[in-house]
Amino acid sequence: MLTPKQQRVFEIVKDYIEKNGESPTLEEIQEILGSKSKHSVVQFLDYLERKGFIRRGRGYRSIRLGDRIVASQIAIPIPILGYANAGRPLMYADESDMGKLLISPNALSGDVKKYFCVKLQGTSMNNFSLRGKFLEDGAFVLVDSNIKAVDNPFAAYLCVVNGAATVKRIKQEAGNIYLLPDSKDSAHMPIVLSQEDSIEISGKVVDVFNF
């Protein structure tokens, strides 16, 4: 999986090779990226090489696509649509394009176009573990919008409450809906929704990525 900036550098290299039959220079990558620092470009390339996305030789224009890369076969770009609170649902849902994360198709099932990511803000779910990783403040979570109903009371869901996006566990009991935190901070309390509240489940959180 790549961050949006790492993905951008990889796409610059891949597209340049496909169009020109040779790799771009550091200066060309820097210019296309609009970066002021050649060192940051080198750091991006170092990461891409460590993860097997590219290979670098010693000569001029010696960057090659890595053995695990065959263009779009390696990973699927999943859009990042904005932020969601991991606290009280105070951040209003305003879908925006924050780039994409490249995610292995092995992590996805069903219609891949129904997946998206959001970036968490807040600590109300930082004790919630998914695939051995915690929903920390600043983490990116992968949401499967193929699932828009509560199928597991112990799972986490992205929901929009009165127009504001939040990530919580959801409990339904006796006609009431509870948004449950799972936090190391005892200040976070369950939120009890009334019949007047509007709630829409946007999808189930199926993975989390901390950088």
Protein Blocks (a to p, Z undefined) as FASTA:
>chain_A
ZZfklmmmmmmmmmmmmmnopacdfklmmmmnopabfklmmmmmmmmmmnopaccdfbeh
iaccdfkbghjlmpccdddfbdcddbddfbccddddebjadddfklpgcjfklgccddde
djklmmbceehiacdehiacdddfkbccdfbfkbccdddeehiacddddddeehiacddd
ddfblkbccddddfkbccddfbdcfbdcdZZ
